[in-house]
């Protein structure tokens, strides 16, 4: 077989779950326009990431409020530790 894929090849993870497929070029060219339409726009992906981080922060808010070990290093907020380190 040459270096161009002639048949579908399924990619699996360590548990045998299908996570991808390698298609022959002719098949890929047929579906490429649909794949481009489904690809998230950069601004949409950024908004989605921001929403996920916002939800995570809301979930963890109570934990940070009651567990001082999670906020121990906030005492260093605002300190220029790089400048201090270079002066040693």
N, CA, C and O atoms as a Tinker XYZ file with bonds, in Angstrom:
   352  protein
     1  N      0.845000   -1.187000    0.000000    73     2
     2  CA     0.000000    0.000000    0.000000    64     1     3
     3  C      0.882000    1.239000    0.000000    63     2     4     5
     4  O      1.860000    1.296000    0.746000    81     3
     5  N      0.556000    2.233000   -0.823000    73     3     6
     6  CA     1.353000    3.458000   -0.858000    64     5     7
     7  C      1.026000    4.344000    0.338000    63     6     8     9
     8  O      0.241000    3.962000    1.207000    81     7
     9  N      1.636000    5.537000    0.378000    73     7    10
    10  CA     1.478000    6.398000    1.551000    64     9    11
    11  C      0.109000    7.069000    1.627000    63    10    12    13
    12  O     -0.231000    7.637000    2.665000    81    11
    13  N     -0.681000    7.019000    0.561000    73    11    14
    14  CA    -2.022000    7.604000    0.586000    64    13    15
    15  C     -2.993000    6.549000    1.115000    63    14    16    17
    16  O     -2.978000    5.399000    0.674000    81    15
    17  N     -3.827000    6.949000    2.054000    73    15    18
    18  CA    -4.795000    6.022000    2.639000    64    17    19
    19  C     -5.820000    5.611000    1.590000    63    18    20    21
    20  O     -6.416000    6.459000    0.926000    81    19
    21  N     -6.018000    4.314000    1.449000    73    19    22
    22  CA    -6.985000    3.805000    0.478000    64    21    23
    23  C     -8.276000    3.373000    1.157000    63    22    24    25
    24  O     -9.308000    3.264000    0.494000    81    23
    25  N     -8.246000    3.128000    2.448000    73    23    26
    26  CA    -9.409000    2.669000    3.198000    64    25    27
    27  C     -9.516000    3.481000    4.484000    63    26    28    29
    28  O     -8.543000    4.091000    4.929000    81    27
    29  N    -10.688000    3.482000    5.065000    73    27    30
    30  CA   -10.855000    4.126000    6.368000    64    29    31
    31  C    -10.024000    3.387000    7.400000    63    30    32    33
    32  O     -9.988000    2.157000    7.429000    81    31
    33  N     -9.360000    4.158000    8.242000    73    31    34
    34  CA    -8.623000    3.572000    9.361000    64    33    35
    35  C     -9.122000    4.262000   10.626000    63    34    36    37
    36  O     -9.053000    5.487000   10.737000    81    35
    37  N     -9.618000    3.487000   11.568000    73    35    38
    38  CA   -10.136000    4.052000   12.799000    64    37    39
    39  C     -9.015000    4.196000   13.822000    63    38    40    41
    40  O     -8.181000    3.304000   13.981000    81    39
    41  N     -9.011000    5.323000   14.506000    73    39    42
    42  CA    -8.051000    5.591000   15.570000    64    41    43
    43  C     -8.776000    5.364000   16.888000    63    42    44    45
    44  O     -9.863000    5.901000   17.103000    81    43
    45  N     -8.179000    4.572000   17.767000    73    43    46
    46  CA    -8.811000    4.272000   19.047000    64    45    47
    47  C     -7.906000    4.695000   20.199000    63    46    48    49
    48  O     -6.691000    4.815000   20.044000    81    47
    49  N     -8.525000    4.918000   21.359000    73    47    50
    50  CA    -7.739000    5.204000   22.559000    64    49    51
    51  C     -7.346000    3.889000   23.229000    63    50    52    53
    52  O     -7.601000    2.812000   22.691000    81    51
    53  N     -6.727000    3.983000   24.401000    73    51    54
    54  CA    -6.239000    2.782000   25.075000    64    53    55
    55  C     -7.357000    1.830000   25.505000    63    54    56    57
    56  O     -7.109000    0.655000   25.773000    81    55
    57  N     -8.592000    2.347000   25.569000    73    55    58
    58  CA    -9.731000    1.501000   25.944000    64    57    59
    59  C    -10.475000    0.947000   24.734000    63    58    60    61
    60  O    -11.492000    0.271000   24.884000    81    59
    61  N     -9.974000    1.231000   23.542000    73    59    62
    62  CA   -10.619000    0.744000   22.335000    64    61    63
    63  C    -11.747000    1.619000   21.812000    63    62    64    65
    64  O    -12.429000    1.236000   20.863000    81    63
    65  N    -11.959000    2.795000   22.415000    73    63    66
    66  CA   -12.999000    3.716000   21.958000    64    65    67
    67  C    -12.530000    4.435000   20.700000    63    66    68    69
    68  O    -11.376000    4.854000   20.610000    81    67
    69  N    -13.426000    4.574000   19.734000    73    67    70
    70  CA   -13.083000    5.290000   18.503000    64    69    71
    71  C    -12.977000    6.780000   18.808000    63    70    72    73
    72  O    -13.912000    7.382000   19.337000    81    71
    73  N    -11.835000    7.368000   18.471000    73    71    74
    74  CA   -11.648000    8.798000   18.698000    64    73    75
    75  C    -11.350000    9.550000   17.412000    63    74    76    77
    76  O    -11.244000   10.776000   17.422000    81    75
    77  N    -11.215000    8.833000   16.313000    73    75    78
    78  CA   -10.951000    9.482000   15.042000    64    77    79
    79  C    -10.949000    8.482000   13.918000    63    78    80    81
    80  O    -11.033000    7.271000   14.125000    81    79
    81  N    -10.850000    9.025000   12.715000    73    79    82
    82  CA   -10.811000    8.170000   11.536000    64    81    83
    83  C     -9.896000    8.826000   10.507000    63    82    84    85
    84  O     -9.901000   10.046000   10.340000    81    83
    85  N     -9.129000    8.017000    9.835000    73    83    86
    86  CA    -8.304000    8.490000    8.731000    64    85    87
    87  C     -9.022000    8.072000    7.452000    63    86    88    89
    88  O     -9.273000    6.889000    7.220000    81    87
    89  N     -9.345000    9.060000    6.636000    73    87    90
    90  CA   -10.115000    8.797000    5.415000    64    89    91
    91  C     -9.235000    8.874000    4.181000    63    90    92    93
    92  O     -8.204000    9.547000    4.184000    81    91
    93  N     -9.647000    8.180000    3.125000    73    91    94
    94  CA    -8.994000    8.394000    1.835000    64    93    95
    95  C     -9.203000    9.853000    1.422000    63    94    96    97
    96  O    -10.230000   10.442000    1.760000    81    95
    97  N     -8.266000   10.433000    0.708000    73    95    98
    98  CA    -8.335000   11.854000    0.348000    64    97    99
    99  C     -9.624000   12.196000   -0.385000    63    98   100   101
   100  O    -10.207000   13.249000   -0.130000    81    99
   101  N    -10.079000   11.347000   -1.276000    73    99   102
   102  CA   -11.312000   11.628000   -2.018000    64   101   103
   103  C    -12.502000   11.770000   -1.069000    63   102   104   105
   104  O    -13.333000   12.659000   -1.251000    81   103
   105  N    -12.592000   10.911000   -0.068000    73   103   106
   106  CA   -13.677000   10.993000    0.916000    64   105   107
   107  C    -13.548000   12.250000    1.766000    63   106   108   109
   108  O    -14.542000   12.915000    2.060000    81   107
   109  N    -12.326000   12.570000    2.156000    73   107   110
   110  CA   -12.100000   13.760000    2.981000    64   109   111
   111  C    -12.521000   15.021000    2.228000    63   110   112   113
   112  O    -13.164000   15.905000    2.796000    81   111
   113  N    -12.157000   15.099000    0.949000    73   111   114
   114  CA   -12.506000   16.280000    0.164000    64   113   115
   115  C    -14.011000   16.459000    0.035000    63   114   116   117
   116  O    -14.491000   17.583000   -0.110000    81   115
   117  N    -14.756000   15.368000    0.086000    73   115   118
   118  CA   -16.214000   15.454000    0.034000    64   117   119
   119  C    -16.801000   16.067000    1.303000    63   118   120   121
   120  O    -17.767000   16.828000    1.236000    81   119
   121  N    -16.226000   15.743000    2.449000    73   119   122
   122  CA   -16.802000   16.225000    3.713000    64   121   123
   123  C    -16.111000   17.468000    4.263000    63   122   124   125
   124  O    -16.593000   18.057000    5.231000    81   123
   125  N    -14.993000   17.878000    3.668000    73   123   126
   126  CA   -14.250000   19.031000    4.192000    64   125   127
   127  C    -15.106000   20.285000    4.352000    63   126   128   129
   128  O    -14.999000   20.936000    5.391000    81   127
   129  N    -15.953000   20.667000    3.384000    73   127   130
   130  CA   -16.776000   21.867000    3.574000    64   129   131
   131  C    -17.673000   21.786000    4.813000    63   130   132   133
   132  O    -17.865000   22.787000    5.503000    81   131
   133  N    -18.213000   20.620000    5.092000    73   131   134
   134  CA   -19.069000   20.451000    6.270000    64   133   135
   135  C    -18.253000   20.562000    7.559000    63   134   136   137
   136  O    -18.723000   21.118000    8.551000    81   135
   137  N    -17.041000   20.033000    7.537000    73   135   138
   138  CA   -16.173000   20.143000    8.707000    64   137   139
   139  C    -15.828000   21.591000    8.998000    63   138   140   141
   140  O    -15.793000   22.004000   10.157000    81   139
   141  N    -15.574000   22.361000    7.955000    73   139   142
   142  CA   -15.249000   23.784000    8.140000    64   141   143
   143  C    -16.426000   24.541000    8.758000    63   142   144   145
   144  O    -16.228000   25.421000    9.596000    81   143
   145  N    -17.649000   24.199000    8.345000    73   143   146
   146  CA   -18.838000   24.856000    8.902000    64   145   147
   147  C    -19.006000   24.541000   10.382000    63   146   148   149
   148  O    -19.457000   25.394000   11.148000    81   147
   149  N    -18.651000   23.333000   10.793000    73   147   150
   150  CA   -18.844000   22.895000   12.176000    64   149   151
   151  C    -17.750000   23.367000   13.107000    63   150   152   153
   152  O    -17.930000   23.363000   14.325000    81   151
   153  N    -16.612000   23.777000   12.552000    73   151   154
   154  CA   -15.488000   24.233000   13.382000    64   153   155
   155  C    -15.899000   25.498000   14.120000    63   154   156   157
   156  O    -16.403000   26.437000   13.505000    81   155
   157  N    -15.688000   25.534000   15.433000    73   155   158
   158  CA   -16.103000   26.734000   16.180000    64   157   159
   159  C    -15.300000   27.954000   15.751000    63   158   160   161
   160  O    -14.097000   27.870000   15.503000    81   159
   161  N    -15.975000   29.069000   15.672000    73   159   162
   162  CA   -15.309000   30.328000   15.357000    64   161   163
   163  C    -14.426000   30.720000   16.538000    63   162   164   165
   164  O    -14.764000   30.417000   17.683000    81   163
   165  N    -13.297000   31.390000   16.280000    73   163   166
   166  CA   -12.390000   31.742000   17.393000    64   165   167
   167  C    -13.075000   32.521000   18.511000    63   166   168   169
   168  O    -12.830000   32.258000   19.689000    81   167
   169  N    -13.939000   33.486000   18.151000    73   167   170
   170  CA   -14.596000   34.269000   19.198000    64   169   171
   171  C    -15.578000   33.408000   19.984000    63   170   172   173
   172  O    -15.744000   33.608000   21.187000    81   171
   173  N    -16.227000   32.458000   19.325000    73   171   174
   174  CA   -17.146000   31.557000   20.014000    64   173   175
   175  C    -16.377000   30.660000   20.976000    63   174   176   177
   176  O    -16.817000   30.431000   22.103000    81   175
   177  N    -15.226000   30.152000   20.532000    73   175   178
   178  CA   -14.402000   29.302000   21.394000    64   177   179
   179  C    -13.913000   30.094000   22.606000    63   178   180   181
   180  O    -13.881000   29.566000   23.718000    81   179
   181  N    -13.537000   31.343000   22.401000    73   179   182
   182  CA   -13.069000   32.188000   23.503000    64   181   183
   183  C    -14.205000   32.439000   24.494000    63   182   184   185
   184  O    -14.004000   32.364000   25.706000    81   183
   185  N    -15.390000   32.735000   23.980000    73   183   186
   186  CA   -16.547000   32.951000   24.849000    64   185   187
   187  C    -16.886000   31.685000   25.631000    63   186   188   189
   188  O    -17.195000   31.742000   26.821000    81   187
   189  N    -16.826000   30.555000   24.954000    73   187   190
   190  CA   -17.114000   29.279000   25.610000    64   189   191
   191  C    -16.111000   29.024000   26.735000    63   190   192   193
   192  O    -16.496000   28.603000   27.826000    81   191
   193  N    -14.838000   29.276000   26.477000    73   191   194
   194  CA   -13.799000   29.089000   27.503000    64   193   195
   195  C    -14.056000   30.021000   28.682000    63   194   196   197
   196  O    -13.936000   29.610000   29.836000    81   195
   197  N    -14.405000   31.258000   28.402000    73   195   198
   198  CA   -14.688000   32.220000   29.469000    64   197   199
   199  C    -15.869000   31.749000   30.314000    63   198   200   201
   200  O    -15.829000   31.853000   31.540000    81   199
   201  N    -16.917000   31.235000   29.676000    73   199   202
   202  CA   -18.081000   30.740000   30.413000    64   201   203
   203  C    -17.712000   29.546000   31.294000    63   202   204   205
   204  O    -18.177000   29.443000   32.429000    81   203
   205  N    -16.867000   28.636000   30.765000    73   203   206
   206  CA   -16.436000   27.486000   31.563000    64   205   207
   207  C    -15.626000   27.933000   32.772000    63   206   208   209
   208  O    -15.809000   27.409000   33.870000    81   207
   209  N    -14.732000   28.896000   32.578000    73   207   210
   210  CA   -13.932000   29.400000   33.692000    64   209   211
   211  C    -14.806000   30.121000   34.715000    63   210   212   213
   212  O    -14.576000   30.015000   35.920000    81   211
   213  N    -15.808000   30.851000   34.233000    73   211   214
   214  CA   -16.731000   31.544000   35.133000    64   213   215
   215  C    -17.492000   30.541000   35.992000    63   214   216   217
   216  O    -17.624000   30.740000   37.200000    81   215
   217  N    -17.999000   29.457000   35.381000    73   215   218
   218  CA   -18.719000   28.427000   36.137000    64   217   219
   219  C    -17.796000   27.756000   37.154000    63   218   220   221
   220  O    -18.200000   27.500000   38.288000    81   219
   221  N    -16.558000   27.473000   36.747000    73   219   222
   222  CA   -15.605000   26.839000   37.665000    64   221   223
   223  C    -15.320000   27.755000   38.850000    63   222   224   225
   224  O    -15.239000   27.290000   39.987000    81   223
   225  N    -15.170000   29.044000   38.594000    73   223   226
   226  CA   -14.919000   29.994000   39.682000    64   225   227
   227  C    -16.108000   30.049000   40.645000    63   226   228   229
   228  O    -15.926000   30.111000   41.861000    81   227
   229  N    -17.311000   30.026000   40.098000    73   227   230
   230  CA   -18.503000   30.051000   40.954000    64   229   231
   231  C    -18.595000   28.784000   41.802000    63   230   232   233
   232  O    -18.962000   28.843000   42.975000    81   231
   233  N    -18.262000   27.641000   41.206000    73   231   234
   234  CA   -18.297000   26.374000   41.941000    64   233   235
   235  C    -17.289000   26.384000   43.081000    63   234   236   237
   236  O    -17.580000   25.893000   44.172000    81   235
   237  N    -16.114000   26.936000   42.838000    73   235   238
   238  CA   -15.036000   26.897000   43.833000    64   237   239
   239  C    -15.062000   28.053000   44.832000    63   238   240   241
   240  O    -14.304000   28.043000   45.802000    81   239
   241  N    -15.915000   29.038000   44.612000    73   239   242
   242  CA   -15.944000   30.220000   45.481000    64   241   243
   243  C    -16.080000   29.844000   46.960000    63   242   244   245
   244  O    -15.330000   30.346000   47.797000    81   243
   245  N    -17.017000   28.982000   47.278000    73   243   246
   246  CA   -17.240000   28.583000   48.665000    64   245   247
   247  C    -16.018000   27.856000   49.234000    63   246   248   249
   248  O    -15.648000   28.066000   50.389000    81   247
   249  N    -15.395000   26.998000   48.417000    73   247   250
   250  CA   -14.204000   26.273000   48.875000    64   249   251
   251  C    -13.083000   27.236000   49.242000    63   250   252   253
   252  O    -12.437000   27.079000   50.278000    81   251
   253  N    -12.855000   28.226000   48.397000    73   251   254
   254  CA   -11.801000   29.196000   48.676000    64   253   255
   255  C    -12.135000   30.045000   49.903000    63   254   256   257
   256  O    -11.236000   30.456000   50.637000    81   255
   257  N    -13.419000   30.307000   50.124000    73   255   258
   258  CA   -13.823000   31.121000   51.266000    64   257   259
   259  C    -13.602000   30.395000   52.587000    63   258   260   261
   260  O    -13.291000   31.034000   53.592000    81   259
   261  N    -13.755000   29.070000   52.607000    73   259   262
   262  CA   -13.654000   28.357000   53.884000    64   261   263
   263  C    -12.335000   27.621000   54.101000    63   262   264   265
   264  O    -12.090000   27.142000   55.208000    81   263
   265  N    -11.470000   27.511000   53.079000    73   263   266
   266  CA   -10.218000   26.763000   53.211000    64   265   267
   267  C     -9.029000   27.699000   53.014000    63   266   268   269
   268  O     -8.684000   28.052000   51.886000    81   267
   269  N     -8.409000   28.096000   54.123000    73   267   270
   270  CA    -7.304000   29.058000   54.050000    64   269   271
   271  C     -6.078000   28.505000   53.338000    63   270   272   273
   272  O     -5.250000   29.282000   52.862000    81   271
   273  N     -5.941000   27.198000   53.251000    73   271   274
   274  CA    -4.795000   26.634000   52.528000    64   273   275
   275  C     -4.873000   26.943000   51.034000    63   274   276   277
   276  O     -3.842000   27.046000   50.371000    81   275
   277  N     -6.072000   27.090000   50.506000    73   275   278
   278  CA    -6.227000   27.400000   49.092000    64   277   279
   279  C     -5.854000   28.842000   48.771000    63   278   280   281
   280  O     -5.556000   29.168000   47.622000    81   279
   281  N     -5.870000   29.688000   49.766000    73   279   282
   282  CA    -5.580000   31.112000   49.536000    64   281   283
   283  C     -4.314000   31.573000   50.240000    63   282   284   285
   284  O     -4.082000   32.777000   50.350000    81   283
   285  N     -3.501000   30.664000   50.711000    73   283   286
   286  CA    -2.300000   31.034000   51.473000    64   285   287
   287  C     -1.355000   31.940000   50.687000    63   286   288   289
   288  O     -0.758000   32.850000   51.262000    81   287
   289  N     -1.214000   31.713000   49.412000    73   287   290
   290  CA    -0.263000   32.492000   48.627000    64   289   291
   291  C     -0.802000   33.844000   48.181000    63   290   292   293
   292  O     -0.064000   34.622000   47.576000    81   291
   293  N     -2.065000   34.147000   48.462000    73   291   294
   294  CA    -2.585000   35.457000   48.087000    64   293   295
   295  C     -1.918000   36.563000   48.884000    63   294   296   297
   296  O     -2.003000   37.731000   48.505000    81   295
   297  N     -1.254000   36.220000   49.983000    73   295   298
   298  CA    -0.502000   37.218000   50.742000    64   297   299
   299  C      0.617000   37.810000   49.895000    63   298   300   301
   300  O      1.082000   38.916000   50.167000    81   299
   301  N      1.048000   37.089000   48.880000    73   299   302
   302  CA     2.123000   37.553000   48.008000    64   301   303
   303  C      1.624000   38.326000   46.798000    63   302   304   305
   304  O      2.430000   38.848000   46.027000    81   303
   305  N      0.307000   38.411000   46.617000    73   303   306
   306  CA    -0.242000   39.135000   45.468000    64   305   307
   307  C      0.290000   40.556000   45.433000    63   306   308   309
   308  O      0.307000   41.252000   46.448000    81   307
   309  N      0.712000   40.966000   44.283000    73   307   310
   310  CA     1.193000   42.331000   44.106000    64   309   311
   311  C      2.663000   42.519000   44.390000    63   310   312   313
   312  O      3.212000   43.573000   44.067000    81   311
   313  N      3.322000   41.544000   44.978000    73   311   314
   314  CA     4.749000   41.680000   45.236000    64   313   315
   315  C      5.542000   41.377000   43.978000    63   314   316   317
   316  O      5.192000   40.466000   43.226000    81   315
   317  N      6.585000   42.116000   43.748000    73   315   318
   318  CA     7.436000   41.918000   42.590000    64   317   319
   319  C      8.549000   40.954000   42.972000    63   318   320   321
   320  O      9.676000   41.368000   43.246000    81   319
   321  N      8.230000   39.678000   42.990000    73   319   322
   322  CA     9.205000   38.694000   43.449000    64   321   323
   323  C     10.365000   38.531000   42.484000    63   322   324   325
   324  O     11.457000   38.150000   42.906000    81   323
   325  N     10.164000   38.808000   41.202000    73   323   326
   326  CA    11.273000   38.702000   40.246000    64   325   327
   327  C     12.296000   39.788000   40.541000    63   326   328   329
   328  O     13.499000   39.526000   40.542000    81   327
   329  N     11.833000   40.986000   40.787000    73   327   330
   330  CA    12.740000   42.096000   41.098000    64   329   331
   331  C     13.477000   41.782000   42.401000    63   330   332   333
   332  O     14.690000   41.978000   42.479000    81   331
   333  N     12.773000   41.304000   43.418000    73   331   334
   334  CA    13.396000   40.983000   44.702000    64   333   335
   335  C     14.432000   39.881000   44.554000    63   334   336   337
   336  O     15.479000   39.924000   45.200000    81   335
   337  N     14.152000   38.899000   43.715000    73   335   338
   338  CA    15.071000   37.771000   43.523000    64   337   339
   339  C     16.361000   38.256000   42.856000    63   338   340   341
   340  O     17.447000   37.809000   43.225000    81   339
   341  N     16.260000   39.147000   41.900000    73   339   342
   342  CA    17.438000   39.627000   41.185000    64   341   343
   343  C     18.329000   40.500000   42.060000    63   342   344   345
   344  O     19.516000   40.650000   41.770000    81   343
   345  N     17.786000   41.072000   43.112000    73   343   346
   346  CA    18.591000   41.951000   43.966000    64   345   347
   347  C     19.424000   41.179000   44.978000    63   346   348   349
   348  O     20.241000   41.773000   45.681000    81   347
   349  N     19.231000   39.857000   45.068000    73   347   350
   350  CA    19.995000   39.055000   46.028000    64   349   351
   351  C     21.415000   38.860000   45.611000    63   350   352
   352  O     22.182000   38.206000   46.318000    81   351
